[in-house]
Amino acid sequence: MHKKGKSEIVVIGQKIQTRIEEIDISKLNYWKENPRVNAIIKQKYRDNDISDEDIEKELWEKDSVKDLFKDIERHGGLIDEILVKNNIVLEGNSRLCAYRHLYKKAKGKNDEDEILKWSYIRARIIPNDTSNEVVFSILGTWHIKGKTQWDTYEKAAYLKRMNVDYGYSLKDIADSISQTEKFVKDHIDAYDQMVANNVYALEKFSYFYELVKNKKIKELASNEPTIIPNTIQAIKENRFKRGEEIRDLHKVLKDKKAKKEFFDEKIEFNDALETTKERHPEHEDSFYNQIKKTTKILQDCPMKRIEEIKSDGNKKYILKDLCKEINNLCKKVGIKS
C-alpha cells in the first residue's frame, strides 16, 4: 500500500479527512448498499444473500463495465480514484471490477509488469467511523448533481434511503440536489410502487415515474381507484412499449370502448389509443381539439358572462363573427345549422 497524499471533503457541514493510497485489489470488497450495485441485486437476487463473486459476475455482464475496462486499459489507469471505507468500495465498484479483469488478463499472459500494474488501484480513503448518512450524501452530490449520473431507478433508491433511513424531509433532499420537492416525491412514489408490486425490471422505472407524476390520471383515479392497479398490471404485461406512452393514457381512460379494450380485453396500448383517436379526432388533431375546447367554453358560459356580452357591443361583435364563421363552415361541409 503506497501513500499518495492527504485531502478533505466537505459534506452536510462536516469536514471529512481523507487520504489517497494505492490499495491491493484483493483486499477490497464491493459495497452491496451502493445504489448501482443494490439495483443489480434487487433485479436478479431480490432480497437473497449475494457474494462478492456474484456481484462481480453481474457487474461484468454490463456493457458499461466492459467499456470502462477498455477505457482504463487504454489510459493505463484511473482518471478518478475510487472511494473506500474499511476496505469496502463505496463508490467505484465498476472500476474495481474492471481492474480485476485487467489483472486476470495480465495473469493469463503471464506479464509480470502488467500483473503488478493492475494489482493496485488508486483510492480515496475515508475514516472507518464515517456514517452511512454522510456516505450517501457524498454519493448523492457526485451522482445526482455532479459527475456520472445514476440511472433513474438508482437515483430513486437513493432518495428513498435519505428520506426514510436518515429522516431528511423532501424539501431538504430537494435543496441538496438542486431539484423540486415534486421531483423527489415522484421518484420516491415510483420506487415505492415498483417495490409494492414486485417489479424488479429496472427499465420499467420510467413507466412508474410517468404514472405517479401524471395529474390527469390521478384525477381520474380519484373517482375510479381500479385505474392505478389495472395500469400497473398492463405495465407488468408489457402492453406499453415505452414509458412515455403513459402520458396519453388519460385519452384512453376517457373513452369507454377504448378503456374496455385496454383493461378488459388486454389489447396493446397503441391499439387502444387508435380506437380513441378514431372516435375522438380532437385527441390527434389540434384543429378539432380547439373546436372541442371552444364548444366546452360555450356550454359552460356563466350567466354573468352572458349579461356582460349583452351590454357590450364590441364583445357581442366577437361572438357574432364566430357565429358567422361557424355557419359558413357548416354549409361547406354539408351541415344544416
Buried (B, 14 or more C-beta within 10 A) or exposed (E): EEEEEEEEBEBBEEEBEBBBBBBEBEEBBBBBBBBBBBBBBBBEBEEEEBEEEBBBEBBBEBEEBBEBBEEBBEEEBBEEBBBBBEEBBBBBBBBBBBBBBBBEBBBEEEEEEBBEBBBBBBBBBBEEEBEEBBBBBBBBBBBBEEEEEBBBBBBBBBBBBBBEEBEBEBEBBBBBBEBEBEBBBBBBBBBBBBBEBEBBEBEBBBBBBBBBBBEBBBEBBEEEEEBBEBBBEBBBEEBBEEBEBBBBBBBBBBBEEBBBBBBEEEBBBEBBBBBBBEEBEBBBEEEEBEBBEEEEEEEEEEEEEEEEBEEEEEEEEEEEEEEEEBEEEEEEEEEEE
